[in-house]
């Protein structure tokens, strides 16, 4: 997944090994998407990660859904 165009995600060399993270956190963006794909409702994901909002979670999932078939650049 190419997260470079998502304003909710940052990639910082040396922070969590350069994995795309939800801005201002150490939460991998892919982890949020994976939990959703495994059937966790947004409310449950928000309960598991109180440092991000339901709106952010929804936007991350929507971004991932719209960019799944695009190759990583």
Residue frames relative to the residue before (quaternion, step in Angstrom):
aa qw qx qy qz dx dy dz
X 1.0000 0.0000 0.0000 0.0000 0.00 0.00 0.00
X 0.2625 -0.7505 0.5890 0.1445 3.55 -0.95 0.92
X 0.1334 -0.8331 0.5363 0.0225 3.56 -0.33 1.29
X 0.3964 0.7771 -0.4411 0.2109 3.61 1.25 -0.17
X 0.7341 0.4171 -0.2397 0.4792 3.61 1.03 -0.64
X 0.5575 0.5972 -0.3944 0.4208 3.59 1.26 0.01
X 0.3732 -0.7678 0.4820 0.1973 3.59 -0.58 1.16
X 0.6226 0.5450 -0.3414 0.4459 3.60 1.24 -0.13
X 0.7162 0.4361 -0.2118 0.5020 3.56 1.30 -0.32
X 0.0848 -0.7728 0.6268 0.0518 3.52 -1.16 0.74
X 0.1741 -0.7392 0.6413 0.1098 3.52 -1.23 0.63
X 0.0124 0.8049 -0.5884 0.0756 3.54 -0.47 1.25
X 0.4306 -0.6960 0.5126 0.2597 3.55 -0.66 1.13
X 0.7988 0.2709 -0.2206 0.4898 3.56 -0.89 0.94
X 0.6639 0.4341 -0.3078 0.5254 3.60 1.22 -0.19
X 0.8251 -0.1109 0.0098 0.5540 3.55 -0.45 1.27
X 0.6610 -0.5510 0.3042 0.4085 3.57 1.02 0.79
X 0.6396 -0.5576 0.3270 0.4160 3.60 1.15 0.49
X 0.3695 0.7230 -0.4899 0.3174 3.57 1.28 0.35
X 0.5130 -0.6289 0.4685 0.3490 3.64 -0.97 0.69
X 0.0813 -0.8180 0.5691 -0.0196 3.55 -0.67 1.20
X 0.5476 -0.5378 0.5068 0.3924 3.53 -1.27 0.42
X 0.5553 -0.6530 0.3969 0.3280 3.59 -0.72 1.09
X 0.8367 0.2046 -0.1759 0.4765 3.51 -1.03 0.93
X 0.7080 0.3828 -0.2519 0.5374 3.58 1.29 0.13
X 0.4136 -0.6456 0.5556 0.3216 3.53 -1.33 -0.22
X 0.4271 0.7032 -0.4475 0.3505 3.56 1.25 0.51
X 0.3722 -0.7294 0.5248 0.2326 3.60 -0.62 1.08
X 0.5123 -0.6572 0.4621 0.3035 3.57 -0.88 0.98
X 0.6347 0.5469 -0.3281 0.4363 3.58 0.97 -0.83
X 0.6077 0.5712 -0.3536 0.4236 3.59 1.06 -0.70
X 0.6371 0.5187 -0.3224 0.4702 3.57 1.00 -0.81
X 0.6692 0.5004 -0.2909 0.4660 3.56 0.92 -0.96
X 0.6481 0.5242 -0.3196 0.4506 3.60 0.93 -0.88
X 0.6470 0.5132 -0.3310 0.4566 3.58 0.93 -0.83
X 0.6370 0.5157 -0.3197 0.4755 3.56 1.03 -0.78
X 0.6693 0.5047 -0.2963 0.4577 3.59 0.92 -0.91
X 0.6679 0.4821 -0.2940 0.4848 3.58 1.17 -0.55
X 0.6590 -0.5667 0.2851 0.4042 3.56 1.30 0.14
X 0.4610 0.6710 -0.4672 0.3449 3.59 1.20 0.07
X 0.3950 -0.7090 0.5237 0.2591 3.60 -0.82 0.91
X 0.6712 -0.5120 0.3526 0.4037 3.56 -1.20 0.52
X 0.6231 0.5534 -0.3445 0.4322 3.60 0.98 -0.80
X 0.6668 0.4932 -0.2981 0.4725 3.58 0.96 -0.85
X 0.6372 0.5126 -0.3299 0.4716 3.58 0.96 -0.83
X 0.6472 0.5192 -0.3129 0.4622 3.59 0.96 -0.86
X 0.6355 0.5167 -0.3280 0.4706 3.59 1.03 -0.73
X 0.6756 0.4961 -0.2849 0.4650 3.59 1.07 -0.77
X 0.7810 0.2009 -0.0885 0.5846 3.58 1.17 -0.62
X 0.0929 -0.8616 0.4966 0.0485 3.60 0.42 1.18
X 0.5998 0.5814 -0.3689 0.4076 3.61 1.20 -0.23
X 0.7184 0.3232 -0.2527 0.5617 3.60 1.28 -0.01
X 0.4765 -0.7036 0.4618 0.2544 3.54 -1.09 0.75
X 0.6526 -0.4872 0.4032 0.4174 3.54 -1.31 0.25
X 0.6273 0.5386 -0.3322 0.4538 3.58 1.03 -0.79
X 0.6465 0.5049 -0.3240 0.4714 3.60 0.93 -0.83
X 0.6399 0.5237 -0.3216 0.4614 3.57 0.96 -0.86
X 0.6574 0.5088 -0.3062 0.4639 3.58 0.90 -0.91
X 0.6765 0.4910 -0.2939 0.4635 3.57 0.93 -0.86
X 0.6221 0.5299 -0.3401 0.4654 3.61 1.02 -0.72
X 0.6638 0.4980 -0.2957 0.4732 3.56 0.93 -0.92
X 0.6554 0.5065 -0.3111 0.4660 3.60 0.93 -0.87
X 0.6364 0.5199 -0.3272 0.4666 3.58 0.96 -0.84
X 0.6674 0.5018 -0.3024 0.4598 3.57 0.86 -0.96
X 0.6470 0.5261 -0.3188 0.4505 3.58 0.94 -0.86
X 0.7278 0.4389 -0.2474 0.4653 3.58 0.95 -0.83
X 0.7477 0.3788 -0.2084 0.5040 3.60 1.24 -0.25
X 0.3450 0.7863 -0.4676 0.2101 3.61 1.23 0.14
X 0.7538 0.4118 -0.2347 0.4550 3.60 0.84 -0.86
X 0.5685 0.6057 -0.3914 0.3959 3.57 1.24 -0.06
X 0.4514 -0.6931 0.4842 0.2853 3.61 -0.89 0.86
X 0.5354 -0.6022 0.4871 0.3367 3.53 -1.22 0.55
X 0.2855 -0.7714 0.5484 0.1507 3.58 -0.89 0.93
